[in-house]
Amino acid sequence: MANENIVDRAEEIKTWLVSWRRHLHKYPELSFQEKQTSKFIESVLRSMGILKLETGIGKHGIVATLGNGEAPVIAIRADMDALPIQELNDDEYASTYHGMMHACGHDAHTAILLGTAKLLVEDYEAGNLTGTVKLIFQPAEEDTDEHGITGAPYVLQSGVLDDVDAALALHMCPWRQVGEIQVNDGPSMANIDNFELTITGTGGHGGYPHQGKDPFWMMTYVLQGIYSLISRKMNPLDVGTISVGQIQGGTAMNVIPDQVKIRGTMRSYTDDVREQLKRELEQIAGVVHAFGGDYELQLEQGEPALVNDRKINDVIRQAVGTLFPNMNMYEEPFGMGSEDFGHITKQIPGAMFFLGCGFDDGIMRHLHTPDFKINEDVLPIGTALFTACAHQLLLDGGGK
């Protein structure tokens, strides 16, 4: 079988994996700006002999197809954009661009998928690949464009996934060590909805508050409602949270303003909870009417929850047991962050796993921080798991 020696084959290309990852880390590009990143990925894929490429998806996305278009068809996705963060690491391959950094591991995701491409090309040329594999190098997971859309919806709109039976992705996991993996069936990352609530009064002189309608005073009751919403209005067995991240209002110490703005975010695992949070926030905002004020609530719907398919997760578990029998596996959700792969799992059976990339040095590094870094020993592990899962999903008819 093609994957009997897959771990050794992945280790053999570790030098390539590290080289690709370090190049991408050194030259990060933000969402929808991944022009040079895309060119680099395309050149590497063509050097492997992959000629069936679709480019320009969501501006700079690439889809590489292996196989003759025969069913089953599976997709493996890696994101490739960076974050607007100034890197604090002093590695020789640290970001050369001011204020830009791969602080979420997308450089590693891309390198792992390039390594998977290399191994699958070898298998295809040896006649050991049945069905079709689409390798999705997706732009803009981290941010939206002027239309409020991230990269995954553009991949879906392009039609490249219309014939796909199953989709697979991974994510770097700095809270797990290399040799550890985290999987979860069902909802695993959150719906995200952001809000801006404008409370309007009449303002006035700070020395004569009785002559106006103070929006700050009204806001205190709104904040009490927001912070008690989860504990008193939601089912304790449901997963949801709401947080205020910004309050804006006023121009002087002795002037009561006409308006105050509250901005924040809501997270949930199910559509029912998502809708309930919206309704409850609207009702809470309405309390200002009792004090003579008014409000305007604007909601921005973000990514859907990441929902992992159990059958595809079972393929991941099987690959881990076969290739890395000593790997520690943790079965729990990934948290209340968002992941735009959720757009894909909403339409296609799919699963993402979190792969440990931490160091055994006692330092806890977090995603989206200036000192984030990965243990590069994770790269061949990810490549081996992707490749083995691809073969098994194809043999299983796309995980059906």
Salt bridges, closest charged atoms under 4 A:
GLU42 OE2 - ARG46 NE 3.04
ASP79 OD2 - ARG77 NH1 3.55
ASP79 OD2 - HIS106 NE2 3.21
ASP79 OD1 - HIS109 ND1 2.68
ASP81 OD1 - HIS106 ND1 2.97
GLU87 OE2 - HIS25 NE2 2.95
ASP91 OD1 - LYS373 NZ 3.32
GLU92 OE2 - ARG22 NH1 3.65
ASP107 OD2 - ARG21 NE 3.03
ASP107 OD2 - HIS25 ND1 2.80
GLU122 OE1 - ARG9 NH2 3.10
ASP123 OD1 - ARG9 NH2 3.00
ASP123 OD2 - HIS391 NE2 2.74
GLU141 OE1 - HIS106 NE2 3.78
GLU142 OE2 - HIS106 NE2 3.35
GLU142 OE2 - HIS368 NE2 3.36
GLU146 OE2 - HIS147 NE2 3.59
ASP163 OD1 - LYS134 NZ 2.86
ASP165 OD1 - LYS400 NZ 3.22
ASP185 OD1 - ARG317 NH2 2.99
ASP193 OD2 - ARG274 NE 2.70
GLU196 OE2 - LYS261 NZ 3.71
GLU196 OE1 - ARG263 NE 2.60
ASP271 OD2 - LYS346 NZ 3.70
GLU275 OE2 - LYS278 NZ 3.40
GLU280 OE1 - LYS233 NZ 3.67
ASP294 OD1 - HIS289 NE2 3.19
GLU303 OE1 - HIS343 NE2 2.49
ASP314 OD2 - ARG310 NH1 3.05
ASP314 OD1 - ARG317 NH1 2.73
GLU331 OE2 - ARG317 NE 2.85
GLU332 OE1 - ARG176 NH2 3.47
GLU339 OE2 - ARG77 NH2 2.71
ASP340 OD1 - ARG77 NH2 2.75
ASP361 OD2 - ARG365 NH2 3.02
GLU376 OE2 - ARG21 NH1 2.91
GLU376 OE1 - ARG22 NH2 2.81
ASP377 OD1 - LYS14 NZ 2.42
